[in-house]
Amino acid sequence: MTDLSPDVELSPVGQEIVYENDRVRVWHIRLEPGERQPLHRHDHPYLVVAIQGAKNVVQTIDGTRIDADEPTGGVVYRDPGAVHMLTNVGDTTYLARLVELK
């Protein structure tokens, strides 16, 4: 995991938890064009399911920029530890479910 200075404030992974049990936590994510999911950390491996895809950009805490086009219906798996923010740089609303595996 990335070491953070104590003054770095992290936001939740998504806007709302829509389901949780002892094995998974499911987040709702909605980003309008130009909107950003603030800096956050993924402490668990996770899947992202794009309900309505968009052209997104991931910016890591160290400044790396990653183009992350997410087509509608697409599914991606990611390992834990990432500290980043996500910005919808496209012209469509991005809707997704992020499934954390505990």
N, CA, C and O atoms as a GROMACS GRO file, in nm:
protein
  408
    1MET      N    1   0.083  -0.118   0.000
    1MET     CA    2   0.000   0.000   0.000
    1MET      C    3   0.087   0.124   0.000
    1MET      O    4   0.202   0.122   0.044
    2THR      N    5   0.032   0.230  -0.049
    2THR     CA    6   0.104   0.354  -0.059
    2THR      C    7   0.110   0.424   0.076
    2THR      O    8   0.009   0.435   0.146
    3ASP      N    9   0.230   0.470   0.114
    3ASP     CA   10   0.244   0.548   0.237
    3ASP      C   11   0.197   0.690   0.208
    3ASP      O   12   0.239   0.752   0.110
    4LEU      N   13   0.111   0.741   0.295
    4LEU     CA   14   0.058   0.876   0.277
    4LEU      C   15   0.104   0.962   0.392
    4LEU      O   16   0.119   0.915   0.505
    5SER      N   17   0.126   1.090   0.363
    5SER     CA   18   0.155   1.181   0.472
    5SER      C   19   0.027   1.200   0.552
    5SER      O   20  -0.083   1.186   0.498
    6PRO      N   21   0.040   1.231   0.680
    6PRO     CA   22  -0.079   1.243   0.766
    6PRO      C   23  -0.176   1.352   0.724
    6PRO      O   24  -0.292   1.349   0.762
    7ASP      N   25  -0.129   1.450   0.646
    7ASP     CA   26  -0.217   1.560   0.607
    7ASP      C   27  -0.298   1.531   0.480
    7ASP      O   28  -0.376   1.616   0.437
    8VAL      N   29  -0.279   1.414   0.419
    8VAL     CA   30  -0.357   1.377   0.300
    8VAL      C   31  -0.491   1.321   0.346
    8VAL      O   32  -0.497   1.222   0.419
    9GLU      N   33  -0.599   1.386   0.302
    9GLU     CA   34  -0.733   1.342   0.340
    9GLU      C   35  -0.793   1.261   0.225
    9GLU      O   36  -0.797   1.308   0.111
   10LEU      N   37  -0.839   1.141   0.255
   10LEU     CA   38  -0.896   1.053   0.154
   10LEU      C   39  -1.048   1.051   0.164
   10LEU      O   40  -1.105   1.058   0.273
   11SER      N   41  -1.112   1.040   0.050
   11SER     CA   42  -1.257   1.030   0.042
   11SER      C   43  -1.297   0.883   0.034
   11SER      O   44  -1.211   0.797   0.015
   12PRO      N   45  -1.427   0.853   0.047
   12PRO     CA   46  -1.473   0.716   0.026
   12PRO      C   47  -1.452   0.674  -0.120
   12PRO      O   48  -1.433   0.757  -0.208
   13VAL      N   49  -1.455   0.544  -0.142
   13VAL     CA   50  -1.435   0.485  -0.275
   13VAL      C   51  -1.547   0.526  -0.372
   13VAL      O   52  -1.521   0.546  -0.491
   14GLY      N   53  -1.669   0.538  -0.322
   14GLY     CA   54  -1.783   0.575  -0.405
   14GLY      C   55  -1.873   0.670  -0.330
   14GLY      O   56  -1.841   0.714  -0.220
   15GLN      N   57  -1.988   0.701  -0.390
   15GLN     CA   58  -2.080   0.795  -0.324
   15GLN      C   59  -2.171   0.729  -0.221
   15GLN      O   60  -2.214   0.793  -0.126
   16GLU      N   61  -2.200   0.600  -0.241
   16GLU     CA   62  -2.297   0.535  -0.153
   16GLU      C   63  -2.273   0.384  -0.154
   16GLU      O   64  -2.247   0.325  -0.259
   17ILE      N   65  -2.282   0.323  -0.036
   17ILE     CA   66  -2.276   0.176  -0.027
   17ILE      C   67  -2.417   0.124  -0.052
   17ILE      O   68  -2.510   0.160   0.020
   18VAL      N   69  -2.433   0.039  -0.155
   18VAL     CA   70  -2.566  -0.012  -0.188
   18VAL      C   71  -2.588  -0.154  -0.137
   18VAL      O   72  -2.701  -0.202  -0.133
   19TYR      N   73  -2.478  -0.222  -0.098
   19TYR     CA   74  -2.490  -0.356  -0.040
   19TYR      C   75  -2.360  -0.388   0.032
   19TYR      O   76  -2.252  -0.352  -0.014
   20GLU      N   77  -2.373  -0.457   0.147
   20GLU     CA   78  -2.253  -0.500   0.217
   20GLU      C   79  -2.284  -0.622   0.302
   20GLU      O   80  -2.389  -0.630   0.366
   21ASN      N   81  -2.190  -0.716   0.302
   21ASN     CA   82  -2.194  -0.827   0.396
   21ASN      C   83  -2.049  -0.857   0.437
   21ASN      O   84  -1.961  -0.774   0.414
   22ASP      N   85  -2.023  -0.973   0.498
   22ASP     CA   86  -1.888  -0.999   0.546
   22ASP      C   87  -1.789  -1.034   0.434
   22ASP      O   88  -1.670  -1.047   0.461
   23ARG      N   89  -1.835  -1.050   0.310
   23ARG     CA   90  -1.747  -1.086   0.198
   23ARG      C   91  -1.730  -0.978   0.092
   23ARG      O   92  -1.626  -0.972   0.026
   24VAL      N   93  -1.832  -0.892   0.075
   24VAL     CA   94  -1.826  -0.789  -0.029
   24VAL      C   95  -1.886  -0.657   0.021
   24VAL      O   96  -1.966  -0.655   0.114
   25ARG      N   97  -1.844  -0.550  -0.043
   25ARG     CA   98  -1.906  -0.418  -0.024
   25ARG      C   99  -1.926  -0.363  -0.165
   25ARG      O  100  -1.834  -0.361  -0.246
   26VAL      N  101  -2.049  -0.318  -0.194
   26VAL     CA  102  -2.081  -0.268  -0.328
   26VAL      C  103  -2.111  -0.119  -0.320
   26VAL      O  104  -2.199  -0.075  -0.246
   27TRP      N  105  -2.035  -0.042  -0.398
   27TRP     CA  106  -2.049   0.104  -0.403
   27TRP      C  107  -2.120   0.147  -0.530
   27TRP      O  108  -2.105   0.086  -0.636
   28HIS      N  109  -2.198   0.254  -0.519
   28HIS     CA  110  -2.258   0.322  -0.634
   28HIS      C  111  -2.166   0.438  -0.669
   28HIS      O  112  -2.125   0.514  -0.581
   29ILE      N  113  -2.133   0.450  -0.797
   29ILE     CA  114  -2.052   0.563  -0.845
   29ILE      C  115  -2.126   0.628  -0.962
   29ILE      O  116  -2.169   0.560  -1.055
   30ARG      N  117  -2.140   0.758  -0.954
   30ARG     CA  118  -2.202   0.835  -1.063
   30ARG      C  119  -2.118   0.961  -1.082
   30ARG      O  120  -2.099   1.038  -0.988
   31LEU      N  121  -2.069   0.981  -1.203
   31LEU     CA  122  -1.993   1.101  -1.235
   31LEU      C  123  -2.050   1.164  -1.360
   31LEU      O  124  -2.056   1.100  -1.466
   32GLU      N  125  -2.093   1.288  -1.348
   32GLU     CA  126  -2.138   1.364  -1.465
   32GLU      C  127  -2.015   1.405  -1.545
   32GLU      O  128  -1.904   1.403  -1.492
   33PRO      N  129  -2.032   1.442  -1.671
   33PRO     CA  130  -1.917   1.489  -1.749
   33PRO      C  131  -1.843   1.602  -1.676
   33PRO      O  132  -1.904   1.699  -1.632
   34GLY      N  133  -1.712   1.586  -1.663
   34GLY     CA  134  -1.629   1.684  -1.593
   34GLY      C  135  -1.621   1.664  -1.443
   34GLY      O  136  -1.539   1.728  -1.377
   35GLU      N  137  -1.703   1.576  -1.387
   35GLU     CA  138  -1.704   1.552  -1.242
   35GLU      C  139  -1.594   1.455  -1.203
   35GLU      O  140  -1.553   1.369  -1.282
   36ARG      N  141  -1.545   1.470  -1.078
   36ARG     CA  142  -1.434   1.389  -1.028
   36ARG      C  143  -1.472   1.317  -0.899
   36ARG      O  144  -1.536   1.374  -0.811
   37GLN      N  145  -1.430   1.191  -0.890
   37GLN     CA  146  -1.435   1.117  -0.763
   37GLN      C  147  -1.306   1.153  -0.691
   37GLN      O  148  -1.198   1.123  -0.742
   38PRO      N  149  -1.312   1.218  -0.573
   38PRO     CA  150  -1.192   1.269  -0.508
   38PRO      C  151  -1.090   1.159  -0.474
   38PRO      O  152  -1.119   1.040  -0.488
   39LEU      N  153  -0.974   1.201  -0.432
   39LEU     CA  154  -0.865   1.111  -0.394
   39LEU      C  155  -0.915   1.009  -0.293
   39LEU      O  156  -0.973   1.044  -0.190
   40HIS      N  157  -0.891   0.881  -0.322
   40HIS     CA  158  -0.935   0.772  -0.235
   40HIS      C  159  -0.838   0.655  -0.249
   40HIS      O  160  -0.758   0.650  -0.342
   41ARG      N  161  -0.847   0.561  -0.156
   41ARG     CA  162  -0.760   0.443  -0.156
   41ARG      C  163  -0.844   0.316  -0.160
   41ARG      O  164  -0.950   0.307  -0.097
   42HIS      N  165  -0.796   0.221  -0.236
   42HIS     CA  166  -0.861   0.090  -0.243
   42HIS      C  167  -0.786  -0.007  -0.152
   42HIS      O  168  -0.674  -0.049  -0.184
   43ASP      N  169  -0.847  -0.042  -0.039
   43ASP     CA  170  -0.784  -0.132   0.057
   43ASP      C  171  -0.813  -0.279   0.027
   43ASP      O  172  -0.753  -0.367   0.088
   44HIS      N  173  -0.903  -0.305  -0.067
   44HIS     CA  174  -0.942  -0.442  -0.102
   44HIS      C  175  -0.933  -0.459  -0.254
   44HIS      O  176  -0.945  -0.361  -0.328
   45PRO      N  177  -0.911  -0.584  -0.300
   45PRO     CA  178  -0.925  -0.606  -0.445
   45PRO      C  179  -1.070  -0.575  -0.484
   45PRO      O  180  -1.161  -0.586  -0.401
   46TYR      N  181  -1.091  -0.535  -0.611
   46TYR     CA  182  -1.226  -0.494  -0.649
   46TYR      C  183  -1.252  -0.513  -0.797
   46TYR      O  184  -1.161  -0.522  -0.879
   47LEU      N  185  -1.382  -0.518  -0.828
   47LEU     CA  186  -1.431  -0.522  -0.964
   47LEU      C  187  -1.510  -0.393  -0.989
   47LEU      O  188  -1.580  -0.345  -0.901
   48VAL      N  189  -1.497  -0.339  -1.109
   48VAL     CA  190  -1.578  -0.225  -1.149
   48VAL      C  191  -1.667  -0.272  -1.264
   48VAL      O  192  -1.618  -0.322  -1.365
   49VAL      N  193  -1.799  -0.255  -1.248
   49VAL     CA  194  -1.896  -0.289  -1.351
   49VAL      C  195  -1.956  -0.159  -1.402
   49VAL      O  196  -2.025  -0.089  -1.328
   50ALA      N  197  -1.930  -0.127  -1.528
   50ALA     CA  198  -1.980  -0.003  -1.587
   50ALA      C  199  -2.124  -0.024  -1.633
   50ALA      O  200  -2.149  -0.095  -1.730
   51ILE      N  201  -2.218   0.038  -1.564
   51ILE     CA  202  -2.359   0.030  -1.601
   51ILE      C  203  -2.385   0.123  -1.719
   51ILE      O  204  -2.458   0.089  -1.812
   52GLN      N  205  -2.324   0.240  -1.714
   52GLN     CA  206  -2.326   0.334  -1.827
   52GLN      C  207  -2.184   0.384  -1.842
   52GLN      O  208  -2.133   0.456  -1.756
   53GLY      N  209  -2.120   0.346  -1.949
   53GLY     CA  210  -1.979   0.376  -1.968
   53GLY      C  211  -1.950   0.522  -1.997
   53GLY      O  212  -2.039   0.600  -2.028
   54ALA      N  213  -1.821   0.556  -1.984
   54ALA     CA  214  -1.775   0.692  -2.011
   54ALA      C  215  -1.625   0.688  -2.036
   54ALA      O  216  -1.558   0.587  -2.014
   55LYS      N  217  -1.575   0.799  -2.082
   55LYS     CA  218  -1.431   0.816  -2.099
   55LYS      C  219  -1.378   0.877  -1.970
   55LYS      O  220  -1.408   0.992  -1.939
   56ASN      N  221  -1.299   0.801  -1.896
   56ASN     CA  222  -1.248   0.844  -1.767
   56ASN      C  223  -1.096   0.855  -1.768
   56ASN      O  224  -1.028   0.796  -1.852
   57VAL      N  225  -1.046   0.931  -1.673
   57VAL     CA  226  -0.902   0.941  -1.651
   57VAL      C  227  -0.876   0.915  -1.504
   57VAL      O  228  -0.941   0.972  -1.417
   58VAL      N  229  -0.779   0.827  -1.477
   58VAL     CA  230  -0.732   0.801  -1.341
   58VAL      C  231  -0.605   0.882  -1.321
   58VAL      O  232  -0.514   0.878  -1.404
   59GLN      N  233  -0.599   0.955  -1.210
   59GLN     CA  234  -0.476   1.024  -1.174
   59GLN      C  235  -0.430   0.973  -1.039
   59GLN      O  236  -0.501   0.988  -0.940
   60THR      N  237  -0.311   0.911  -1.037
   60THR     CA  238  -0.259   0.854  -0.913
   60THR      C  239  -0.203   0.963  -0.824
   60THR      O  240  -0.181   1.076  -0.867
   61ILE      N  241  -0.181   0.928  -0.700
   61ILE     CA  242  -0.131   1.025  -0.602
   61ILE      C  243   0.007   1.078  -0.642
   61ILE      O  244   0.044   1.189  -0.603
   62ASP      N  245   0.083   0.999  -0.718
   62ASP     CA  246   0.215   1.046  -0.761
   62ASP      C  247   0.210   1.124  -0.893
   62ASP      O  248   0.314   1.161  -0.947
   63GLY      N  249   0.088   1.149  -0.944
   63GLY     CA  250   0.073   1.232  -1.063
   63GLY      C  251   0.062   1.158  -1.195
   63GLY      O  252   0.047   1.221  -1.299
   64THR      N  253   0.069   1.025  -1.192
   64THR     CA  254   0.055   0.948  -1.315
   64THR      C  255  -0.088   0.957  -1.366
   64THR      O  256  -0.183   0.944  -1.290
   65ARG      N  257  -0.101   0.980  -1.498
   65ARG     CA  258  -0.233   0.990  -1.561
   65ARG      C  259  -0.255   0.866  -1.647
   65ARG      O  260  -0.171   0.831  -1.729
   66ILE      N  261  -0.371   0.801  -1.626
   66ILE     CA  262  -0.403   0.678  -1.700
   66ILE      C  263  -0.540   0.695  -1.764
   66ILE      O  264  -0.639   0.719  -1.696
   67ASP      N  265  -0.545   0.683  -1.898
   67ASP     CA  266  -0.674   0.685  -1.967
   67ASP      C  267  -0.748   0.558  -1.933
   67ASP      O  268  -0.692   0.448  -1.943
   68ALA      N  269  -0.874   0.571  -1.894
   68ALA     CA  270  -0.954   0.455  -1.850
   68ALA      C  271  -1.091   0.461  -1.916
   68ALA      O  272  -1.192   0.488  -1.851
   69ASP      N  273  -1.093   0.435  -2.046
   69ASP     CA  274  -1.222   0.426  -2.115
   69ASP      C  275  -1.296   0.305  -2.062
   69ASP      O  276  -1.243   0.194  -2.062
   70GLU      N  277  -1.419   0.325  -2.018
   70GLU     CA  278  -1.497   0.216  -1.961
   70GLU      C  279  -1.626   0.203  -2.040
   70GLU      O  280  -1.718   0.283  -2.022
   71PRO      N  281  -1.635   0.103  -2.129
   71PRO     CA  282  -1.755   0.087  -2.210
   71PRO      C  283  -1.872   0.034  -2.126
   71PRO      O  284  -1.852  -0.036  -2.027
   72THR      N  285  -1.992   0.069  -2.166
   72THR     CA  286  -2.112   0.019  -2.099
   72THR      C  287  -2.108  -0.134  -2.097
   72THR      O  288  -2.084  -0.197  -2.200
   73GLY      N  289  -2.130  -0.192  -1.979
   73GLY     CA  290  -2.128  -0.337  -1.962
   73GLY      C  291  -1.990  -0.394  -1.936
   73GLY      O  292  -1.977  -0.513  -1.908
   74GLY      N  293  -1.887  -0.311  -1.943
   74GLY     CA  294  -1.751  -0.358  -1.919
   74GLY      C  295  -1.727  -0.390  -1.773
   74GLY      O  296  -1.788  -0.332  -1.683
   75VAL      N  297  -1.636  -0.484  -1.750
   75VAL     CA  298  -1.599  -0.524  -1.614
   75VAL      C  299  -1.446  -0.526  -1.606
   75VAL      O  300  -1.380  -0.581  -1.693
   76VAL      N  301  -1.392  -0.465  -1.500
   76VAL     CA  302  -1.248  -0.465  -1.480
   76VAL      C  303  -1.217  -0.511  -1.338
   76VAL      O  304  -1.290  -0.477  -1.244
   77TYR      N  305  -1.110  -0.588  -1.322
   77TYR     CA  306  -1.060  -0.628  -1.191
   77TYR      C  307  -0.936  -0.546  -1.160
   77TYR      O  308  -0.852  -0.524  -1.248
   78ARG      N  309  -0.924  -0.501  -1.035
   78ARG     CA  310  -0.804  -0.427  -0.994
   78ARG      C  311  -0.758  -0.476  -0.856
   78ARG      O  312  -0.838  -0.509  -0.769
   79ASP      N  313  -0.627  -0.480  -0.840
   79ASP     CA  314  -0.567  -0.517  -0.711
   79ASP      C  315  -0.579  -0.401  -0.613
   79ASP      O  316  -0.596  -0.286  -0.654
   80PRO      N  317  -0.569  -0.430  -0.482
   80PRO     CA  318  -0.578  -0.324  -0.381
   80PRO      C  319  -0.452  -0.239  -0.379
   80PRO      O  320  -0.352  -0.271  -0.442
   81GLY      N  321  -0.460  -0.128  -0.304
   81GLY     CA  322  -0.345  -0.044  -0.279
   81GLY      C  323  -0.344   0.086  -0.356
   81GLY      O  324  -0.270   0.178  -0.320
   82ALA      N  325  -0.424   0.098  -0.461
   82ALA     CA  326  -0.422   0.218  -0.543
   82ALA      C  327  -0.476   0.338  -0.466
   82ALA      O  328  -0.579   0.329  -0.398
   83VAL      N  329  -0.406   0.451  -0.478
   83VAL     CA  330  -0.454   0.579  -0.426
   83VAL      C  331  -0.463   0.671  -0.547
   83VAL      O  332  -0.362   0.705  -0.608
   84HIS      N  333  -0.585   0.710  -0.580
   84HIS     CA  334  -0.605   0.788  -0.702
   84HIS      C  335  -0.737   0.865  -0.698
   84HIS      O  336  -0.816   0.851  -0.604
   85MET      N  337  -0.759   0.945  -0.802
   85MET     CA  338  -0.888   1.007  -0.823
   85MET      C  339  -0.932   0.971  -0.964
   85MET      O  340  -0.849   0.940  -1.050
   86LEU      N  341  -1.062   0.974  -0.988
   86LEU     CA  342  -1.119   0.938  -1.117
   86LEU      C  343  -1.199   1.056  -1.169
   86LEU      O  344  -1.282   1.112  -1.098
   87THR      N  345  -1.173   1.095  -1.295
   87THR     CA  346  -1.244   1.207  -1.356
   87THR      C  347  -1.312   1.161  -1.484
   87THR      O  348  -1.251   1.095  -1.567
   88ASN      N  349  -1.439   1.197  -1.498
   88ASN     CA  350  -1.512   1.170  -1.622
   88ASN      C  351  -1.479   1.283  -1.719
   88ASN      O  352  -1.526   1.395  -1.702
   89VAL      N  353  -1.397   1.252  -1.820
   89VAL     CA  354  -1.356   1.353  -1.918
   89VAL      C  355  -1.438   1.344  -2.046
   89VAL      O  356  -1.414   1.418  -2.141
   90GLY      N  357  -1.536   1.254  -2.047
   90GLY     CA  358  -1.621   1.238  -2.165
   90GLY      C  359  -1.743   1.328  -2.161
   90GLY      O  360  -1.751   1.422  -2.082
   91ASP      N  361  -1.839   1.296  -2.249
   91ASP     CA  362  -1.961   1.378  -2.255
   91ASP      C  363  -2.085   1.299  -2.218
   91ASP      O  364  -2.197   1.340  -2.247
   92THR      N  365  -2.066   1.183  -2.151
   92THR     CA  366  -2.178   1.103  -2.103
   92THR      C  367  -2.165   1.084  -1.952
   92THR      O  368  -2.055   1.088  -1.898
   93THR      N  369  -2.277   1.063  -1.885
   93THR     CA  370  -2.276   1.032  -1.742
   93THR      C  371  -2.218   0.893  -1.721
   93THR      O  372  -2.252   0.800  -1.794
   94TYR      N  373  -2.130   0.880  -1.624
   94TYR     CA  374  -2.070   0.751  -1.589
   94TYR      C  375  -2.144   0.694  -1.469
   94TYR      O  376  -2.155   0.760  -1.366
   95LEU      N  377  -2.195   0.571  -1.483
   95LEU     CA  378  -2.260   0.500  -1.374
   95LEU      C  379  -2.190   0.366  -1.358
   95LEU      O  380  -2.168   0.296  -1.456
   96ALA      N  381  -2.156   0.331  -1.235
   96ALA     CA  382  -2.087   0.204  -1.212
   96ALA      C  383  -2.120   0.148  -1.075
   96ALA      O  384  -2.164   0.219  -0.985
   97ARG      N  385  -2.096   0.020  -1.062
   97ARG     CA  386  -2.096  -0.049  -0.933
   97ARG      C  387  -1.954  -0.098  -0.912
   97ARG      O  388  -1.897  -0.165  -0.998
   98LEU      N  389  -1.898  -0.064  -0.797
   98LEU     CA  390  -1.766  -0.109  -0.760
   98LEU      C  391  -1.783  -0.211  -0.650
   98LEU      O  392  -1.840  -0.181  -0.545
   99VAL      N  393  -1.735  -0.332  -0.672
   99VAL     CA  394  -1.752  -0.444  -0.580
   99VAL      C  395  -1.620  -0.473  -0.513
   99VAL      O  396  -1.529  -0.527  -0.576
  100GLU      N  397  -1.607  -0.437  -0.385
  100GLU     CA  398  -1.486  -0.467  -0.308
  100GLU      C  399  -1.498  -0.609  -0.254
  100GLU      O  400  -1.601  -0.647  -0.200
  101LEU      N  401  -1.391  -0.686  -0.268
  101LEU     CA  402  -1.384  -0.823  -0.217
  101LEU      C  403  -1.309  -0.820  -0.085
  101LEU      O  404  -1.190  -0.791  -0.083
  102LYS      N  405  -1.378  -0.851   0.024
  102LYS     CA  406  -1.315  -0.841   0.157
  102LYS      C  407  -1.231  -0.965   0.187
  102LYS      O  408  -1.171  -0.974   0.294
   0.00000   0.00000   0.00000
